[in-house]
Amino acid sequence: MRPVVSTASDPEADRVGAWQRAVRRLLAPVQMTPLQTAHPFEGSLTAVDLGYLRVLSMEADPVRLSRNTRLVTDAPENHLALAVQESGTAALHQDGRSAVLRPGELALFDLRRPFALEQRQRFCLHLFRLPERSLGDAAAGVHRITGRAIAPAGGVAALLAPFVTGLVADAARIAAPVGDRLAGNAADLLAALVDELAGADDRGSTRDHLLPLIRRYIDENLRDPGLSPERIAEAHRISVRYLHRLFEAEETTVRKLIQQRRVEECARELVRRGRATPTISTVAQSWGFQNPAHFSRAFKAVYGHSPRHWRRVAGMTSD
C-alpha cells in the first residue's frame, strides 16, 4: 500500500491541515486536533478499496479525531468503521460509553453519530470503513456495542481480527472480483460480531414483513436471467447472509425457490392454448433458463416428467 498522504513532504505549517483533509476525504468529515505541539506534526495515511470496504492505515503523532453534532448534521454519513489498534493507546467515546483501546483490540464506531477517538501516543491504527446497510438486519444493533473495546480472545472477534488485519498487507494486490467477495466476508463477520455482542433480538416481525416482499420481488423478476440472491439482497438493503437466514425455516433456499417458480410458470405456459405454440426452448428462455439441459432437469425434478412429455399429455402438439 502506497501512502496517500505523508506529511514528510509538506511544509510544517500545513501538515495538520493536509492530514486532516486526507482523513476527511477517505474516512469521513472529522475535526482533527493535535495533542502535542512540541515538534511539527508527522503522519501518514494509506487507503485501498476492496469493493465497498475501504481499508485505511494511519500512523501519526497523538491526535484527537471527532465528529460533533454540527458535523453530523452538515455532513451526514452512512458508514461504520471497525478499528484495530496496532500500536499506541486510544480513548474512544460514543453513545454515552467510553473505552480505552489497547494494541490488538477492536472497536466499532458509527460515523453517522457523534464520536471522539483520542490517540494519546504516537500510534498505528487500521480502519475498515463499510456501508451500514452491508450489515443487513444486524445494523440495528450497532449502537449497543459502540464505545467499547473488544478483545479478540474468543468468539467472532477471534475470527474477525486476523481476517481484517490480513487484508491490510495484501489489499493492494487483490483483484477486484476477489475484493468484492472479501468485502462481503468482512461485512458478514462484522454482522455476526454485532449479533453476538448485542444479543440476538427476536426478529420474527422483521422476517414476517420481509418474506412476502422478497417472494413478490422474485415473482416480478423471474424472467430476468440475472436474478440471484445477491441481486435480491441488494434490492432489499440486507446482506446475503441475512437473506439466507430468512429462508432457514422455509424448507427451501433462495436459489431453489427461484428455480421452482420459473419451472411452475414454464409448466403453465407449455399447456396454454393459443394461436401460436411456442417451442419448449423459447418458453424456457422467456422465464430465465439459459441452458435447455438444465431446464429439462429442473422441470423433471419438480413434475417428474420432461417438458416434452408434460406438453404431450396435455394434448399439445410436440416440438
Backbone bond lengths (Angstrom), bond angles and torsions (degrees), N, CA, C in turn:
res aa  C-N    CA-C-N  psi(-1)  N-CA   C-N-CA  omega(-1)  CA-C   N-CA-C  phi
1 M - - - 1.457 - - 1.529 109.45 -
2 R 1.314 117.60 126.52 1.453 121.11 179.51 1.526 109.94 -91.05
3 P 1.346 117.35 142.52 1.465 118.83 179.22 1.517 111.51 -58.50
4 V 1.310 116.44 130.09 1.455 120.75 171.51 1.519 108.57 -77.59
5 V 1.311 115.52 -39.12 1.459 121.52 178.48 1.517 108.75 -137.75
6 S 1.313 116.01 132.98 1.456 121.13 171.40 1.513 106.82 -137.24
7 T 1.299 117.18 124.13 1.464 120.54 -176.02 1.521 112.76 -70.97
8 A 1.334 117.25 -8.24 1.462 119.94 -176.90 1.522 112.04 -59.15
9 S 1.339 116.81 -30.18 1.464 119.51 -177.08 1.528 112.75 -96.89
10 D 1.337 117.97 0.81 1.467 121.29 -177.86 1.524 111.06 -94.70
11 P 1.330 116.94 149.63 1.470 119.52 171.81 1.522 109.62 -59.11
12 E 1.303 117.16 145.08 1.467 120.74 -175.25 1.520 111.83 -55.38
13 A 1.319 117.34 -37.03 1.459 120.17 -176.17 1.529 112.84 -70.40
14 D 1.345 117.53 -19.41 1.465 120.28 -175.19 1.525 112.74 -108.37
15 R 1.326 117.50 2.84 1.462 119.30 -173.65 1.525 112.65 -64.08
16 V 1.309 117.09 -45.14 1.465 120.12 179.89 1.524 110.05 -62.90
17 G 1.318 117.30 -45.68 1.458 120.93 -179.17 1.515 112.58 -63.30
18 A 1.336 117.63 -41.43 1.462 120.95 -179.88 1.522 110.94 -65.12
19 W 1.322 116.48 -41.02 1.463 119.46 -178.98 1.522 110.82 -69.63
20 Q 1.343 116.14 -39.09 1.455 119.30 178.76 1.532 110.55 -64.54
21 R 1.322 118.03 -40.34 1.456 120.26 178.72 1.524 111.12 -62.26
22 A 1.330 116.70 -38.62 1.460 120.13 178.92 1.529 111.36 -66.99
23 V 1.339 116.74 -42.61 1.468 119.90 179.04 1.513 110.18 -64.53
24 R 1.316 118.01 -40.44 1.461 121.44 178.79 1.526 111.21 -62.83
25 R 1.317 116.04 -38.97 1.463 119.93 -177.41 1.528 112.11 -73.51
26 L 1.310 116.55 -36.95 1.464 119.89 -171.37 1.528 114.31 -99.08
27 L 1.316 117.37 -22.99 1.468 120.08 179.23 1.519 110.57 -110.92
28 A 1.313 116.94 -67.57 1.467 122.84 -179.04 1.522 107.15 -176.47
29 P 1.325 117.43 159.63 1.470 119.76 174.03 1.526 110.47 -61.35
30 V 1.317 117.20 114.14 1.461 122.36 -178.14 1.525 109.69 -133.39
31 Q 1.310 114.39 162.30 1.460 121.23 170.92 1.522 107.42 -98.58
32 M 1.329 117.30 133.14 1.457 120.91 -177.98 1.516 109.42 -119.12
33 T 1.339 115.78 129.54 1.458 121.32 -179.79 1.524 109.35 -130.48
34 P 1.340 118.50 114.11 1.473 119.64 175.63 1.528 110.09 -62.74
35 L 1.323 116.48 142.47 1.467 120.90 -177.39 1.515 112.59 -101.48
36 Q 1.332 116.38 2.73 1.459 118.38 173.03 1.528 108.10 -146.90
37 T 1.297 116.31 147.76 1.476 121.15 -177.67 1.519 111.97 -127.24
38 A 1.319 117.18 16.06 1.459 120.31 -176.59 1.522 112.01 -68.21
39 H 1.325 117.42 -28.75 1.466 120.87 178.19 1.522 108.40 -146.01
40 P 1.315 118.36 164.68 1.471 120.72 -178.48 1.529 111.63 -58.68
41 F 1.313 114.45 141.87 1.464 120.94 -177.86 1.524 110.51 -61.88
42 E 1.345 115.60 137.91 1.463 121.66 175.93 1.521 109.30 -129.28
43 G 1.318 116.16 135.14 1.455 119.78 178.90 1.516 111.59 -167.48
44 S 1.310 115.57 158.46 1.470 121.13 175.48 1.519 108.13 -139.97
45 L 1.318 115.33 153.34 1.458 121.58 -176.50 1.517 108.66 -144.33
46 T 1.328 116.16 129.87 1.465 121.12 176.77 1.523 109.09 -123.70
47 A 1.319 116.23 153.31 1.467 120.10 -178.87 1.522 110.12 -152.34
48 V 1.333 115.16 138.85 1.464 122.91 175.03 1.522 107.37 -139.81
49 D 1.328 116.79 137.97 1.461 121.38 178.07 1.519 110.69 -98.55
50 L 1.323 115.62 130.10 1.461 122.72 171.03 1.530 106.33 -115.45
51 G 1.308 117.76 96.11 1.457 119.97 -173.35 1.517 108.72 58.95
52 Y 1.335 117.63 -128.42 1.463 120.60 179.79 1.525 112.46 -87.34
53 L 1.337 118.16 2.35 1.465 121.92 178.98 1.521 109.24 -95.66
54 R 1.305 117.00 121.70 1.465 121.34 175.16 1.521 108.87 -100.28
55 V 1.320 115.79 126.12 1.461 122.71 -179.84 1.523 107.91 -103.89
56 L 1.320 116.63 113.26 1.458 121.90 -179.78 1.516 109.89 -116.56
57 S 1.324 115.13 142.20 1.460 120.68 171.17 1.512 107.42 -129.65
58 M 1.329 115.92 130.84 1.454 119.84 178.49 1.516 110.33 -129.01
59 E 1.309 114.91 139.74 1.460 122.23 176.02 1.519 106.48 -132.72
60 A 1.313 116.76 125.44 1.465 118.96 -173.14 1.516 111.37 -162.58
61 D 1.332 113.90 171.89 1.456 121.23 172.89 1.530 109.41 -70.98
62 P 1.332 117.61 166.61 1.468 120.24 -178.60 1.531 111.94 -52.60
63 V 1.333 114.66 135.58 1.456 119.49 -174.37 1.523 109.31 -156.53
64 R 1.317 116.42 154.67 1.464 122.14 175.45 1.524 108.53 -114.85
65 L 1.322 116.13 123.85 1.460 122.60 175.89 1.525 107.47 -109.96
66 S 1.323 116.81 133.65 1.460 118.66 -177.81 1.520 111.01 -151.66
67 R 1.332 113.86 155.76 1.461 122.74 169.24 1.519 107.06 -126.43
68 N 1.322 115.48 114.64 1.460 119.14 178.68 1.524 109.95 -92.71
69 T 1.315 115.90 179.55 1.463 120.71 -176.53 1.526 111.44 -60.22
70 R 1.312 117.03 -38.16 1.457 119.88 -179.71 1.519 111.69 -64.17
71 L 1.323 116.45 -44.25 1.461 120.05 178.99 1.522 111.15 -64.81
72 V 1.324 116.70 -40.31 1.463 120.54 178.73 1.524 110.33 -60.87
73 T 1.331 116.27 -39.22 1.466 120.62 -179.71 1.522 111.86 -73.67
74 D 1.340 116.23 -44.43 1.471 120.56 -175.26 1.520 112.90 -77.91
75 A 1.331 117.57 -29.40 1.472 121.39 -177.74 1.524 108.85 -133.68
76 P 1.339 117.12 73.45 1.472 119.71 -177.16 1.520 112.27 -62.46
77 E 1.310 115.54 149.04 1.464 123.03 -179.71 1.521 109.37 -126.97
78 N 1.331 116.45 157.81 1.467 120.07 175.53 1.525 110.99 -129.07
79 H 1.338 115.66 27.63 1.458 120.91 -177.10 1.532 111.97 -114.85
80 L 1.322 113.63 157.65 1.455 122.83 169.59 1.519 107.43 -113.95
81 A 1.322 116.69 161.11 1.466 120.40 177.47 1.523 109.66 -135.98
82 L 1.312 115.11 125.70 1.460 121.25 172.45 1.525 107.08 -95.10
83 A 1.319 116.61 125.25 1.459 121.92 -179.41 1.521 110.19 -106.17
84 V 1.319 115.74 137.96 1.465 122.11 171.96 1.525 106.51 -124.81
85 Q 1.320 115.67 112.91 1.456 120.71 -178.55 1.525 108.62 -77.60
86 E 1.327 116.01 118.40 1.468 120.34 -179.30 1.526 110.90 -88.51
87 S 1.326 116.66 -45.54 1.464 120.89 177.78 1.522 108.85 -151.05
88 G 1.334 115.36 159.25 1.450 119.70 -175.19 1.522 110.99 84.45
89 T 1.313 115.48 174.44 1.461 122.34 -179.76 1.514 109.15 -124.92
90 A 1.332 116.21 136.63 1.464 120.58 -177.28 1.521 110.22 -127.79
91 A 1.317 115.09 158.23 1.459 121.97 173.28 1.516 108.15 -116.92
92 L 1.316 116.62 127.65 1.457 122.50 -178.41 1.522 109.72 -113.97
93 H 1.332 116.27 134.55 1.455 122.03 179.38 1.529 108.67 -131.05
94 Q 1.318 116.76 123.46 1.471 121.17 173.68 1.524 109.86 -164.79
95 D 1.323 114.38 146.38 1.471 122.47 174.71 1.532 112.39 53.49
96 G 1.349 115.89 37.50 1.453 120.06 176.14 1.510 114.67 79.32
97 R 1.330 117.73 5.58 1.472 121.13 179.23 1.523 109.60 -119.49
98 S 1.330 115.53 153.00 1.461 122.27 178.14 1.522 108.95 -133.21
99 A 1.321 116.23 147.52 1.465 120.44 -179.89 1.514 109.46 -150.93
100 V 1.312 116.08 151.27 1.458 122.52 172.54 1.516 107.94 -96.44
101 L 1.300 115.57 126.46 1.465 121.97 -176.25 1.524 108.80 -104.35
102 R 1.331 115.89 114.68 1.461 121.66 -177.12 1.525 110.54 -104.63
103 P 1.333 117.18 164.93 1.467 119.47 -178.75 1.526 112.32 -53.55
104 G 1.323 114.84 132.83 1.453 121.73 179.73 1.512 114.05 92.91
105 E 1.336 117.34 -14.61 1.461 119.81 -177.30 1.531 111.42 -88.07
106 L 1.332 114.53 158.18 1.452 122.62 -179.64 1.522 109.99 -111.72
107 A 1.315 115.75 158.70 1.460 121.34 172.41 1.516 108.09 -154.03
108 L 1.310 115.34 146.89 1.461 120.77 177.17 1.517 108.05 -114.19
109 F 1.339 116.25 127.29 1.450 117.74 173.44 1.510 110.24 -128.90
110 D 1.325 113.56 149.89 1.456 122.95 -172.42 1.521 108.56 -99.51
111 L 1.338 116.94 112.85 1.453 120.83 -177.93 1.525 112.20 -72.55
112 R 1.324 117.01 -8.00 1.469 120.75 178.53 1.514 112.29 -80.01
113 R 1.351 116.76 -12.26 1.462 120.95 -175.56 1.532 110.04 -130.96
114 P 1.341 117.63 161.57 1.467 120.36 -178.93 1.534 111.85 -58.91
115 F 1.307 115.56 143.20 1.469 121.15 175.11 1.522 107.97 -157.07
116 A 1.318 115.49 167.56 1.463 121.63 173.28 1.523 108.24 -142.66
117 L 1.323 115.78 137.09 1.461 122.17 177.47 1.515 107.42 -129.48
118 E 1.328 116.35 112.74 1.462 121.84 -177.68 1.517 110.11 -107.20
119 Q 1.310 115.94 116.43 1.464 121.42 174.48 1.522 107.32 -93.74
120 R 1.327 115.80 112.09 1.463 120.13 -169.22 1.520 113.54 -88.72
121 Q 1.323 116.94 -10.52 1.462 122.30 177.33 1.526 107.31 -134.94
122 R 1.322 115.53 172.27 1.469 116.40 171.10 1.526 106.45 -59.66
123 F 1.306 117.37 137.93 1.458 120.65 -166.52 1.525 112.09 -141.23
124 C 1.332 112.85 163.74 1.460 121.86 167.43 1.530 106.29 -130.53
125 L 1.324 115.60 127.41 1.452 121.53 -175.32 1.520 109.54 -135.64
126 H 1.336 116.60 134.71 1.465 121.82 173.74 1.525 108.38 -105.77
127 L 1.301 116.36 134.09 1.456 122.25 179.76 1.519 109.57 -125.20
128 F 1.310 115.65 138.59 1.464 121.80 -179.43 1.525 107.14 -124.08
129 R 1.335 114.67 102.96 1.468 120.73 -175.51 1.521 110.20 -96.13
130 L 1.323 116.42 133.30 1.460 120.72 -179.73 1.523 109.66 -149.58
131 P 1.342 118.28 155.24 1.463 120.50 -179.50 1.527 111.27 -65.03
132 E 1.323 116.72 141.22 1.463 119.23 -179.77 1.525 111.04 -61.74
133 R 1.342 118.75 -30.90 1.464 120.44 -178.57 1.523 112.16 -68.02
134 S 1.347 117.54 -18.61 1.461 119.60 179.80 1.528 111.77 -68.29
135 L 1.336 117.74 -15.85 1.463 121.35 177.44 1.519 112.20 -86.21
136 G 1.326 116.56 -4.85 1.449 119.54 179.35 1.517 111.28 61.23
137 D 1.321 116.06 -138.21 1.458 121.36 -175.60 1.524 112.30 -64.72
138 A 1.329 117.01 -24.92 1.463 120.05 -178.86 1.520 112.24 -65.29
139 A 1.346 118.17 -21.11 1.464 120.92 -179.20 1.522 111.66 -57.96
140 A 1.333 117.34 -27.12 1.460 120.83 -179.44 1.529 111.92 -65.85
141 G 1.337 118.15 -19.88 1.460 121.11 -178.77 1.507 114.70 -100.14
142 V 1.348 117.20 2.61 1.465 120.61 -176.12 1.527 111.55 -58.33
143 H 1.339 117.25 -41.42 1.461 120.06 -175.61 1.523 112.60 -62.12
144 R 1.333 117.50 -15.75 1.468 120.18 -179.16 1.529 113.16 -81.60
145 I 1.341 117.06 -15.21 1.468 117.88 -176.69 1.520 112.76 -121.68
146 T 1.351 118.53 3.02 1.456 119.79 175.28 1.525 109.56 -70.81
147 G 1.330 116.05 160.07 1.455 120.04 -179.92 1.512 113.65 68.80
148 R 1.322 117.27 22.60 1.459 122.29 -179.38 1.523 110.52 -127.55
149 A 1.328 116.49 144.27 1.460 121.72 171.70 1.521 107.70 -91.20
150 I 1.328 116.11 133.64 1.466 121.05 -175.76 1.522 108.37 -118.08
151 A 1.313 116.45 114.18 1.469 120.78 178.10 1.527 109.14 -82.82
152 P 1.329 117.94 130.09 1.465 120.40 -178.74 1.525 112.48 -81.74
153 A 1.331 115.85 51.16 1.462 120.41 -175.17 1.519 112.78 -89.81
154 G 1.307 117.89 -14.95 1.454 120.60 -178.45 1.510 110.48 -174.96
155 G 1.324 115.61 177.30 1.452 120.64 179.29 1.511 112.82 64.69
156 V 1.336 116.23 -153.19 1.458 121.15 -177.04 1.525 111.31 -66.19
157 A 1.333 117.85 -33.48 1.465 120.67 -179.72 1.523 111.77 -58.57
158 A 1.330 116.78 -35.15 1.464 120.83 178.98 1.525 112.07 -68.05
159 L 1.313 117.07 -22.87 1.466 121.43 175.74 1.521 111.33 -88.56
160 L 1.335 115.69 -38.74 1.457 120.46 -174.96 1.519 112.45 -70.61
161 A 1.322 118.18 -44.00 1.463 121.52 -174.04 1.528 112.91 -57.22
162 P 1.348 119.33 -54.27 1.464 118.04 -179.80 1.528 112.96 -66.88
163 F 1.329 116.97 -28.09 1.466 119.64 179.35 1.525 110.72 -65.08
164 V 1.338 116.84 -50.88 1.461 118.73 -176.24 1.527 112.02 -73.47
165 T 1.321 117.85 -36.25 1.460 118.43 178.89 1.520 111.03 -68.23
166 G 1.320 116.88 -28.96 1.458 119.97 174.79 1.512 112.51 -65.40
167 L 1.318 116.76 -26.44 1.456 120.19 178.86 1.521 112.04 -71.04
168 V 1.328 117.48 -26.80 1.462 120.99 -175.42 1.519 110.96 -59.22
169 A 1.325 116.50 -47.71 1.461 120.13 -176.41 1.521 112.48 -73.48
170 D 1.330 117.69 -30.47 1.460 120.67 -171.33 1.522 114.78 -104.82
171 A 1.329 118.12 -7.01 1.466 120.67 -170.46 1.521 112.95 -55.43
172 A 1.326 117.67 -41.70 1.466 120.53 -176.05 1.525 112.70 -67.77
173 R 1.336 117.81 -18.29 1.472 120.83 -177.74 1.526 113.10 -102.58
174 I 1.319 117.34 0.50 1.467 121.06 -176.10 1.517 110.05 -86.25
175 A 1.333 116.76 130.09 1.457 121.68 179.09 1.522 110.32 -66.69
176 A 1.334 115.68 152.18 1.464 121.01 -174.44 1.531 113.76 -55.68
177 P 1.344 120.04 -47.92 1.478 118.62 -179.51 1.528 112.61 -61.50
178 V 1.333 116.21 -36.66 1.467 119.96 177.75 1.524 109.95 -69.42
179 G 1.339 115.98 -38.19 1.453 120.02 178.37 1.512 112.56 -61.53
180 D 1.345 116.17 -39.30 1.464 119.70 177.68 1.533 110.76 -60.09
181 R 1.324 115.23 -43.50 1.468 119.25 -178.56 1.535 111.13 -68.17
182 L 1.335 116.33 -40.02 1.460 119.86 179.70 1.533 111.01 -66.14
183 A 1.329 116.90 -35.08 1.462 119.59 175.89 1.527 110.07 -60.69
184 G 1.327 116.77 -42.79 1.462 120.48 177.37 1.514 111.91 -63.49
185 N 1.340 116.77 -39.12 1.466 120.23 177.69 1.532 110.87 -62.50
186 A 1.337 115.14 -43.26 1.469 119.32 179.63 1.526 110.85 -63.02
187 A 1.336 116.66 -42.47 1.470 120.41 179.52 1.518 110.89 -64.11
188 D 1.326 117.18 -40.78 1.459 120.11 -180.00 1.525 111.42 -65.04
189 L 1.332 116.54 -41.53 1.464 119.62 178.81 1.529 111.01 -66.34
190 L 1.333 116.28 -40.47 1.458 118.76 179.02 1.532 110.58 -66.34
191 A 1.329 116.79 -39.14 1.470 119.99 176.61 1.522 110.72 -61.66
192 A 1.337 116.00 -40.21 1.462 119.77 178.06 1.530 111.08 -64.60
193 L 1.331 116.26 -37.11 1.468 119.75 177.81 1.526 110.75 -64.74
194 V 1.332 116.40 -43.20 1.463 120.01 178.21 1.527 110.29 -61.04
195 D 1.327 116.03 -45.90 1.464 119.57 178.60 1.530 111.38 -59.25
196 E 1.338 115.34 -42.23 1.465 119.87 -177.30 1.528 111.76 -66.07
197 L 1.329 116.61 -44.42 1.458 120.07 -174.90 1.530 113.19 -83.00
198 A 1.324 115.88 -33.64 1.461 119.18 -178.49 1.514 111.71 -83.85
199 G 1.330 116.39 -17.32 1.459 119.87 -176.58 1.512 109.15 89.53
200 A 1.323 115.62 130.76 1.464 119.53 -179.30 1.522 108.84 -71.95
201 D 1.320 115.53 117.66 1.458 120.65 178.53 1.517 110.13 -79.08
202 D 1.305 114.86 164.27 1.459 120.22 172.45 1.516 108.13 -76.27
203 R 1.327 115.85 108.06 1.460 119.54 -175.90 1.516 111.71 -106.21
204 G 1.326 116.00 24.75 1.450 119.18 -179.26 1.510 112.83 -58.57
205 S 1.350 116.53 -41.90 1.457 118.73 -178.71 1.514 111.08 -66.21
206 T 1.335 116.94 -37.24 1.464 120.30 177.12 1.515 110.36 -64.19
207 R 1.315 116.30 -43.28 1.462 120.76 179.33 1.529 110.67 -62.41
208 D 1.338 116.07 -44.48 1.459 119.96 -179.64 1.521 111.36 -62.73
209 H 1.315 116.36 -30.53 1.462 120.16 179.12 1.527 111.89 -77.88
210 L 1.334 116.53 -41.44 1.462 120.68 -173.27 1.521 113.80 -77.52
211 L 1.312 117.97 -40.48 1.461 119.92 -174.37 1.519 113.47 -56.15
212 P 1.335 120.02 -47.85 1.475 118.41 178.17 1.527 112.39 -61.24
213 L 1.336 117.21 -36.63 1.461 120.20 178.26 1.522 111.32 -64.86
214 I 1.334 115.71 -40.82 1.462 119.97 -179.05 1.525 110.85 -68.80
215 R 1.323 116.77 -42.01 1.469 120.05 177.98 1.529 110.78 -62.53
216 R 1.323 117.19 -40.10 1.457 120.47 178.67 1.528 110.19 -65.87
217 Y 1.327 116.35 -40.35 1.468 120.45 178.76 1.526 110.53 -62.35
218 I 1.329 116.65 -41.81 1.465 120.55 178.28 1.522 110.41 -61.64
219 D 1.319 117.38 -46.77 1.464 120.52 -179.60 1.524 111.49 -61.83
220 E 1.321 117.00 -37.01 1.455 120.48 -177.76 1.526 112.98 -75.69
221 N 1.335 116.68 -15.60 1.465 119.62 -176.03 1.526 113.16 -122.04
222 L 1.335 117.26 18.30 1.460 120.65 -177.91 1.519 112.68 -58.86
223 R 1.314 117.77 -33.82 1.471 120.68 -176.49 1.527 112.63 -73.60
224 D 1.303 117.12 -11.90 1.466 121.23 -179.72 1.527 109.33 -83.05
225 P 1.343 118.48 113.33 1.474 119.29 -179.64 1.525 113.21 -64.84
226 G 1.334 116.98 -15.19 1.464 120.32 179.18 1.507 114.14 -88.75
227 L 1.335 117.50 3.82 1.464 120.41 178.69 1.527 109.65 -62.46
228 S 1.312 116.75 127.84 1.468 120.95 -174.99 1.522 109.06 -153.32
229 P 1.341 117.53 165.32 1.466 119.71 175.61 1.532 112.14 -56.72
230 E 1.339 116.18 -37.41 1.459 119.29 -179.91 1.528 110.89 -63.54
231 R 1.334 116.37 -43.39 1.459 120.95 179.58 1.538 110.50 -64.98
232 I 1.317 116.83 -41.60 1.466 121.52 -179.02 1.531 110.16 -65.53
233 A 1.324 116.35 -45.09 1.467 119.94 -179.63 1.525 110.83 -61.77
234 E 1.325 116.76 -43.65 1.462 120.69 179.82 1.529 110.87 -62.34
235 A 1.330 116.86 -41.43 1.463 120.78 -178.25 1.526 111.62 -64.41
236 H 1.337 117.39 -28.24 1.466 121.05 -177.21 1.527 112.23 -106.03
237 R 1.351 116.33 9.52 1.464 122.44 175.36 1.527 112.35 56.47
238 I 1.339 114.77 42.80 1.466 120.50 174.81 1.518 107.86 -129.78
239 S 1.321 117.03 165.48 1.464 120.12 177.56 1.526 109.65 -80.82
240 V 1.324 115.55 158.08 1.465 120.29 176.57 1.523 109.73 -62.53
241 R 1.325 115.89 -36.51 1.466 120.13 178.22 1.524 110.66 -58.78
242 Y 1.329 116.51 -46.38 1.457 119.55 -178.97 1.525 111.43 -69.62
243 L 1.326 117.60 -34.17 1.467 120.94 175.95 1.522 110.22 -58.21
244 H 1.328 116.81 -46.02 1.463 119.74 179.33 1.529 111.29 -65.40
245 R 1.341 116.26 -34.48 1.466 119.36 177.94 1.523 111.30 -63.97
246 L 1.321 116.25 -35.40 1.467 119.74 179.39 1.526 111.78 -60.91
247 F 1.327 116.28 -29.89 1.461 120.38 -174.89 1.527 112.84 -95.91
248 E 1.317 117.56 3.42 1.463 119.39 -178.04 1.516 112.62 -61.49
249 A 1.340 117.74 -31.51 1.465 121.07 -179.21 1.527 112.38 -96.33
250 E 1.327 117.23 8.39 1.463 121.02 -176.08 1.528 113.06 -96.73
251 E 1.326 117.48 -0.57 1.462 123.05 -179.26 1.530 111.78 57.83
252 T 1.306 116.54 30.71 1.459 122.18 174.98 1.515 107.10 -159.72
253 T 1.326 115.92 172.05 1.459 120.95 174.78 1.516 108.50 -112.77
254 V 1.325 116.34 168.72 1.458 119.97 -179.84 1.524 110.34 -61.41
255 R 1.325 117.09 -46.20 1.469 120.16 -179.03 1.524 111.48 -63.75
256 K 1.324 117.15 -40.18 1.465 119.76 178.88 1.518 111.49 -65.65
257 L 1.335 116.19 -37.57 1.458 119.28 178.46 1.529 110.93 -64.71
258 I 1.326 116.67 -43.58 1.466 120.27 178.08 1.522 110.04 -58.74
259 Q 1.333 116.44 -46.84 1.456 120.42 -178.47 1.528 111.46 -64.68
260 Q 1.326 117.16 -43.38 1.464 120.02 -179.46 1.526 111.34 -63.44
261 R 1.318 117.42 -43.45 1.461 119.47 -179.78 1.524 111.46 -65.54
262 R 1.332 116.84 -35.68 1.465 119.46 176.54 1.524 111.09 -65.17
263 V 1.328 115.84 -43.50 1.466 120.26 178.59 1.524 110.42 -61.32
264 E 1.320 117.11 -42.88 1.466 120.61 -179.54 1.524 111.48 -61.72
265 E 1.323 117.05 -41.38 1.463 119.90 179.24 1.526 110.78 -69.32
266 C 1.324 116.95 -36.66 1.470 120.27 176.08 1.529 110.37 -63.35
267 A 1.326 116.77 -42.46 1.463 121.00 -179.60 1.528 110.92 -60.36
268 R 1.325 116.80 -42.08 1.466 120.12 178.35 1.527 111.02 -63.73
269 E 1.325 115.59 -42.22 1.467 118.90 -176.45 1.523 111.82 -71.71
270 L 1.324 117.43 -31.97 1.463 120.45 -178.76 1.529 112.47 -65.99
271 V 1.322 118.34 -27.50 1.467 120.82 -178.53 1.527 111.93 -105.24
272 R 1.332 115.70 5.63 1.453 118.98 178.91 1.524 109.98 -76.70
273 R 1.300 116.97 127.82 1.456 121.67 -179.06 1.529 109.89 -87.84
274 G 1.298 115.25 141.21 1.452 120.88 177.80 1.511 110.61 -169.43
275 R 1.303 115.46 -177.88 1.466 119.42 -178.10 1.527 111.50 -65.79
276 A 1.317 115.75 -40.07 1.466 120.15 -179.83 1.523 109.18 -109.51
277 T 1.317 115.48 138.54 1.461 121.32 178.94 1.521 108.67 -109.33
278 P 1.324 118.87 104.72 1.467 120.53 -178.76 1.522 110.98 -69.20
279 T 1.301 116.06 152.06 1.458 119.99 177.05 1.520 109.77 -70.23
280 I 1.315 115.49 161.32 1.462 120.45 179.26 1.533 110.15 -61.15
281 S 1.324 116.92 -42.71 1.463 119.45 -178.95 1.527 111.37 -65.09
282 T 1.331 117.23 -34.91 1.467 120.17 177.81 1.522 110.84 -65.46
283 V 1.326 116.51 -43.30 1.462 120.74 178.00 1.526 110.23 -61.59
284 A 1.324 116.26 -45.68 1.470 120.00 -178.68 1.522 111.06 -61.00
285 Q 1.326 116.61 -45.62 1.461 119.54 -179.35 1.520 111.69 -65.27
286 S 1.315 116.81 -35.57 1.461 119.34 -178.28 1.522 112.31 -67.42
287 W 1.343 116.69 -19.76 1.466 120.36 178.24 1.523 112.59 -108.31
288 G 1.323 116.90 23.65 1.466 120.61 169.76 1.509 116.42 94.29
289 F 1.355 118.62 -1.10 1.462 120.45 176.84 1.523 108.92 -85.49
290 Q 1.309 117.16 124.40 1.461 121.13 -177.82 1.519 112.29 -102.66
291 N 1.324 116.60 -14.70 1.464 120.72 -178.18 1.530 108.88 -119.23
292 P 1.362 118.63 115.71 1.467 121.20 -177.33 1.529 113.07 -58.24
293 A 1.337 116.46 -40.44 1.465 119.71 -178.98 1.526 110.63 -65.40
294 H 1.329 116.16 -40.54 1.461 119.88 178.12 1.525 110.04 -64.07
295 F 1.337 116.70 -40.95 1.450 119.86 179.11 1.529 111.07 -62.18
296 S 1.313 116.90 -43.28 1.460 120.71 -178.87 1.530 110.90 -61.95
297 R 1.343 116.82 -42.84 1.466 120.30 179.33 1.526 110.54 -66.05
298 A 1.333 116.43 -42.79 1.464 120.33 -179.42 1.529 110.51 -64.05
299 F 1.318 116.82 -40.78 1.463 121.11 -179.14 1.529 110.23 -64.38
300 K 1.318 116.37 -45.46 1.464 120.14 -178.45 1.526 110.84 -65.87
301 A 1.337 117.32 -33.10 1.463 120.44 179.20 1.520 111.13 -64.87
302 V 1.334 117.56 -30.67 1.459 121.38 -178.73 1.516 111.90 -87.68
303 Y 1.354 117.43 -43.89 1.465 120.65 -171.45 1.533 114.51 -109.47
304 G 1.310 116.63 -7.54 1.466 119.37 178.81 1.514 114.17 77.18
305 H 1.315 118.64 2.30 1.466 123.14 178.79 1.519 108.96 -134.55
306 S 1.313 116.11 158.48 1.457 120.13 173.92 1.525 109.06 -73.70
307 P 1.343 117.67 158.25 1.476 119.82 177.14 1.526 112.25 -57.17
308 R 1.338 117.97 -36.79 1.467 121.69 -179.60 1.532 110.68 -64.23
309 H 1.350 115.35 -44.43 1.463 118.99 179.74 1.537 110.37 -66.35
310 W 1.305 115.82 -40.18 1.471 120.50 178.31 1.530 110.74 -57.14
311 R 1.318 116.26 -45.84 1.459 120.00 -179.97 1.544 110.84 -67.12
312 R 1.328 115.90 -39.58 1.457 119.11 -175.93 1.522 111.40 -66.17
313 V 1.325 117.22 -44.16 1.476 119.06 -178.12 1.533 111.06 -70.36
314 A 1.329 115.98 -17.72 1.464 118.94 176.44 1.516 111.70 -85.58
315 G 1.338 117.12 0.99 1.454 120.42 176.29 1.511 114.57 86.69
316 M 1.333 116.52 15.29 1.451 118.73 178.97 1.509 110.10 -92.87
317 T 1.304 117.01 158.05 1.455 121.95 177.11 1.497 108.78 -71.74
318 S 1.331 117.43 130.86 1.449 120.25 -178.65 1.519 110.42 -77.31
319 D 1.343 114.86 158.76 1.472 120.57 179.30 1.527 109.57 -76.06
